[in-house]
Amino acid sequence: MASRALTPFQLMATLLVAFLATCHAGGIAVYWGQNDGEASLSDTCASGNYKFVILAFVYKFGKGQTPQLDLASHCDPSSGGCTGLSEDIRSCQSTGVKVLLSIGGGDGSYGLTSEGDARDVAAYLWNNYLGGTSSSRPLGDAVLDGIDFDIELGGAKYWDSLARDLKNMGKNQGGKGVLLSAAPQCPFPDEWDGNAIRTGLFDFVWVQFYNNPPCQVSAGRGAFMDAWKQWESVPAGQIFLGLPASKDAAGTGFVPAGDLNSNVLPLIRGSPKYGGVMLWSKYYDDRTGYSSDIKSYV
């Protein structure tokens, strides 16, 4: 059957719909590195499911401590065993996946005691993981795209100073700059990351809508949307809905993929700052296929 050419009006309408769909198209961020048995970093990126991969965690830093990275059984940074990840990191970046390093976590020894302490930590991160130079880069010579603040203990002071120092180093010392992300809990404002996020320096905020019953999806549409709107008010680039990738990944907050696709994402996908979905973690996603189930809806 012969097809008819679109009228100018129909063509304009079609292009507008495509443009708006692109504007609100989200991506998936996933945490990697804390569990045995998850896919390799290169395979994680090659899956095509993720826009961001966050390496977790630098769990010890600040207070005069020598920073330490923990990637479970993937490799041992203390013996130089993680330098081989440079090839994986570059492979990820070549496909457009941004690779960030998360500092903090729910279990560790970290905190900042002064602006000088924050400056020292920023310098360490810059020289050992970002665009600086060091003779002992734990992940080899690959340059990560940014730093993720998953601050859940250690006090609330000076994280804003750390954010400023990292951004300034990216600007003043050349290179591709430094992306900043944060992973606050959904109760607003966040007890730990709140001051840092208010600097307006964060490109991405993936809010943990789990292990927080009053504001997670299961609290009901009203409570969830109130929390989402509060987080959209912060001066950050994009806001992500943080979820566990399986029931086993968190105490509360798991949302079945079908429910997320049909009932939750339609509520937030048109939000001006909507960025997508963050998942904890790759290990659990490997076991459920959650990212594959939601990817076309995000």
C-alpha positions as CSV (number, residue, x, y, z in Angstrom):
1,M,0.0,0.0,0.0
2,A,1.3,3.5,-0.9
3,S,2.0,5.8,2.1
4,R,1.0,9.4,2.2
5,A,3.5,12.1,3.0
6,L,3.0,13.9,6.3
7,T,1.6,17.5,6.1
8,P,3.9,20.2,7.6
9,F,1.7,20.3,10.7
10,Q,1.8,16.5,11.2
11,L,5.6,16.6,10.7
12,M,6.0,19.4,13.2
13,A,3.8,17.5,15.7
14,T,5.8,14.3,15.2
15,L,9.1,16.1,15.7
16,L,7.8,17.8,18.9
17,V,6.6,14.6,20.4
18,A,10.0,13.0,19.6
19,F,11.8,16.0,21.1
20,L,9.8,15.9,24.3
21,A,10.3,12.2,24.7
22,T,14.1,12.7,24.3
23,C,14.1,15.6,26.8
24,H,12.5,13.4,29.5
25,A,14.2,10.2,28.6
26,G,15.9,8.9,31.7
27,G,18.8,6.6,32.4
28,I,19.7,4.0,35.0
29,A,22.5,4.3,37.5
30,V,23.8,1.3,39.4
31,Y,26.2,0.7,42.2
32,W,28.9,-1.9,41.6
33,G,31.7,-3.4,43.7
34,Q,30.3,-4.5,47.0
35,N,29.2,-8.0,46.4
36,D,30.9,-11.2,45.3
37,G,29.4,-12.9,42.2
38,E,28.2,-9.8,40.3
39,A,29.2,-9.2,36.7
40,S,32.5,-7.7,35.9
41,L,32.8,-3.9,35.4
42,S,33.3,-4.3,31.7
43,D,30.3,-6.7,31.3
44,T,28.2,-4.3,33.4
45,C,28.8,-1.5,31.0
46,A,28.5,-3.7,27.9
47,S,25.0,-4.7,28.9
48,G,23.7,-1.4,27.6
49,N,21.4,-1.1,30.6
50,Y,23.2,1.6,32.5
51,K,24.1,5.3,31.9
52,F,26.1,5.5,35.2
53,V,28.1,3.0,37.1
54,I,29.2,3.9,40.6
55,L,32.1,2.1,42.1
56,A,31.6,1.5,45.9
57,F,33.2,2.4,48.2
58,V,36.1,4.5,49.5
59,Y,35.0,3.7,53.0
60,K,37.9,5.2,55.0
61,F,39.1,8.8,54.7
62,G,39.3,12.1,56.5
63,K,40.4,12.7,60.1
64,G,44.0,12.2,59.1
65,Q,43.4,8.7,57.9
66,T,44.9,7.2,54.8
67,P,42.0,6.7,52.4
68,Q,41.1,3.1,51.6
69,L,39.0,1.6,48.8
70,D,37.0,-1.6,49.2
71,L,35.7,-3.5,46.2
72,A,35.0,-6.8,48.0
73,S,36.5,-9.8,46.2
74,H,36.8,-8.0,42.8
75,C,40.3,-7.0,43.6
76,D,42.7,-6.0,46.4
77,P,43.7,-2.3,46.1
78,S,46.2,-2.6,49.0
79,S,48.4,-4.9,46.9
80,G,47.9,-3.0,43.6
81,G,45.4,-5.6,42.4
82,C,42.8,-3.2,41.2
83,T,44.9,-1.3,38.6
84,G,43.7,-3.7,36.0
85,L,40.3,-2.1,36.2
86,S,41.7,0.8,34.2
87,E,41.0,-1.1,31.0
88,D,37.4,-1.8,32.1
89,I,36.8,1.8,33.1
90,R,38.0,3.1,29.7
91,S,35.9,0.5,28.0
92,C,32.8,1.7,29.9
93,Q,33.6,5.3,29.0
94,S,34.1,4.5,25.3
95,T,30.5,3.4,25.2
96,G,29.2,6.6,26.9
97,V,28.8,5.2,30.4
98,K,30.0,7.6,33.1
99,V,32.0,5.9,35.9
100,L,32.0,7.5,39.3
101,L,33.6,6.6,42.6
102,S,31.5,6.6,45.7
103,I,32.9,7.8,49.0
104,G,31.2,6.8,52.3
105,G,28.6,4.1,52.6
106,G,26.6,2.8,55.5
107,D,29.6,1.1,57.2
108,G,33.0,2.7,57.4
109,S,35.3,5.1,59.1
110,Y,35.1,8.5,57.6
111,G,34.4,12.2,58.3
112,L,35.8,15.6,57.9
113,T,37.1,17.7,60.8
114,S,37.9,21.0,59.0
115,E,38.0,22.8,55.7
116,G,41.7,21.8,55.5
117,D,40.7,18.2,56.0
118,A,38.2,18.5,53.2
119,R,40.9,20.1,51.0
120,D,43.3,17.2,51.7
121,V,40.6,14.6,50.9
122,A,39.8,16.4,47.7
123,A,43.5,16.5,46.7
124,Y,43.8,12.8,47.3
125,L,40.7,12.0,45.2
126,W,41.9,14.3,42.5
127,N,45.4,12.8,42.3
128,N,44.5,9.2,42.8
129,Y,41.2,8.8,40.9
130,L,40.6,11.9,38.8
131,G,42.7,14.2,36.6
132,G,45.7,14.5,38.8
133,T,48.8,12.4,39.1
134,S,50.1,10.0,41.7
135,S,52.5,7.1,41.8
136,S,49.9,4.9,43.6
137,R,46.6,5.2,41.8
138,P,44.5,2.3,43.1
139,L,42.6,1.9,39.8
140,G,45.5,2.6,37.5
141,D,45.8,5.4,35.1
142,A,42.1,5.6,34.0
143,V,40.5,8.9,34.9
144,L,37.1,8.6,36.5
145,D,34.2,10.9,35.6
146,G,33.4,12.0,39.1
147,I,32.8,11.5,42.8
148,D,29.6,10.2,44.5
149,F,28.8,11.4,48.0
150,D,27.0,8.5,49.9
151,I,27.4,10.0,53.3
152,E,25.6,8.2,56.0
153,L,27.7,8.8,59.1
154,G,30.7,10.8,60.3
155,G,29.0,14.1,60.9
156,A,27.4,16.7,58.6
157,K,30.2,19.3,58.5
158,Y,32.5,20.2,55.6
159,W,31.0,18.1,52.9
160,D,30.1,21.3,51.1
161,S,33.8,22.3,51.3
162,L,34.8,19.0,49.8
163,A,32.3,19.5,46.9
164,R,33.6,23.0,46.2
165,D,37.2,21.8,46.3
166,L,36.6,19.0,43.9
167,K,34.7,21.2,41.4
168,N,37.4,23.8,41.6
169,M,40.2,21.3,41.0
170,G,38.3,20.1,37.9
171,K,38.1,23.7,36.6
172,N,41.5,25.1,37.6
173,Q,43.7,22.1,36.7
174,G,42.4,21.3,33.3
175,G,41.0,18.0,32.2
176,K,37.3,17.2,31.7
177,G,36.0,18.5,35.0
178,V,34.5,16.5,37.8
179,L,30.9,15.3,38.0
180,L,29.4,15.2,41.5
181,S,26.5,13.0,42.6
182,A,24.9,12.4,46.0
183,A,22.8,9.6,47.4
184,P,20.8,11.1,50.2
185,Q,18.0,9.4,52.1
186,C,14.5,10.5,51.1
187,P,13.5,12.3,54.3
188,F,14.1,15.9,53.5
189,P,16.5,17.6,54.0
190,D,19.1,14.9,54.3
191,E,21.0,14.8,57.6
192,W,24.4,14.3,56.0
193,D,24.4,15.5,52.4
194,G,22.0,18.4,52.8
195,N,24.5,21.2,53.1
196,A,26.6,19.9,50.3
197,I,23.6,19.5,47.9
198,R,22.6,23.1,48.7
199,T,25.8,24.4,47.1
200,G,24.2,23.9,43.7
201,L,27.4,22.0,42.6
202,F,25.8,18.5,42.2
203,D,25.0,17.2,38.7
204,F,23.0,14.2,39.9
205,V,21.1,13.4,43.1
206,W,19.9,9.8,43.4
207,V,17.6,9.8,46.4
208,Q,17.3,6.6,48.4
209,F,13.6,5.9,48.4
210,Y,14.2,2.7,50.4
211,N,14.7,1.8,54.0
212,N,12.7,5.0,54.8
213,P,9.1,3.9,55.1
214,P,7.6,7.4,55.6
215,C,8.6,8.7,52.1
216,Q,9.1,5.6,50.0
217,V,6.6,4.5,47.3
218,S,4.8,2.1,49.8
219,A,3.9,5.1,51.9
220,G,1.3,6.0,49.4
221,R,1.1,8.4,46.4
222,G,0.7,11.5,48.5
223,A,3.7,11.0,50.8
224,F,5.9,9.8,48.0
225,M,5.1,12.7,45.7
226,D,5.5,15.2,48.5
227,A,9.0,13.8,49.1
228,W,9.8,13.8,45.3
229,K,8.7,17.4,45.0
230,Q,10.9,18.4,47.9
231,W,13.9,16.8,46.3
232,E,13.1,18.5,43.0
233,S,13.4,21.8,44.7
234,V,17.1,21.4,45.4
235,P,19.7,23.2,43.2
236,A,20.9,20.1,41.4
237,G,21.0,19.1,37.8
238,Q,18.9,15.9,37.8
239,I,17.0,13.9,40.4
240,F,16.9,10.1,40.3
241,L,14.5,7.6,42.0
242,G,16.7,5.3,44.1
243,L,15.4,1.8,44.5
244,P,16.6,-1.7,45.5
245,A,16.9,-4.1,42.6
246,S,15.4,-6.9,44.6
247,K,13.5,-7.6,47.8
248,D,16.8,-8.8,49.3
249,A,18.7,-5.6,48.5
250,A,17.0,-3.5,51.2
251,G,14.9,-3.9,54.3
252,T,12.0,-2.0,52.7
253,G,11.2,-0.1,49.6
254,F,11.3,-2.7,46.8
255,V,8.9,-1.8,44.0
256,P,8.0,-4.6,41.5
257,A,9.0,-3.7,38.0
258,G,5.5,-3.8,36.6
259,D,4.2,-1.5,39.4
260,L,7.1,0.9,38.8
261,N,6.6,1.0,35.1
262,S,2.8,1.4,35.2
263,N,2.1,3.4,38.4
264,V,5.2,5.2,39.6
265,L,7.3,6.4,36.7
266,P,4.4,8.0,35.0
267,L,4.0,10.3,38.1
268,I,7.6,11.6,37.9
269,R,8.9,11.1,34.4
270,G,7.6,14.5,33.2
271,S,9.2,16.3,36.1
272,P,11.7,19.0,35.0
273,K,14.6,17.5,36.9
274,Y,13.8,13.9,36.3
275,G,16.9,11.9,35.5
276,G,16.0,8.3,35.8
277,V,16.4,5.4,38.3
278,M,19.3,4.5,40.6
279,L,19.6,0.8,41.6
280,W,21.2,-0.8,44.5
281,S,23.0,-2.8,43.3
282,K,24.5,-4.7,40.3
283,Y,24.7,-7.9,42.3
284,Y,20.9,-7.9,43.0
285,D,20.1,-6.7,39.5
286,D,22.0,-9.6,38.1
287,R,19.7,-11.9,40.0
288,T,16.4,-10.3,39.1
289,G,16.9,-8.7,35.7
290,Y,15.3,-5.6,37.1
291,S,17.1,-3.1,34.9
292,S,16.1,-5.0,31.8
293,D,12.5,-5.0,32.9
294,I,12.3,-1.2,33.5
295,K,14.8,0.2,30.9
296,S,12.3,1.0,28.2
297,Y,10.1,2.8,30.7
298,V,12.7,4.9,32.5
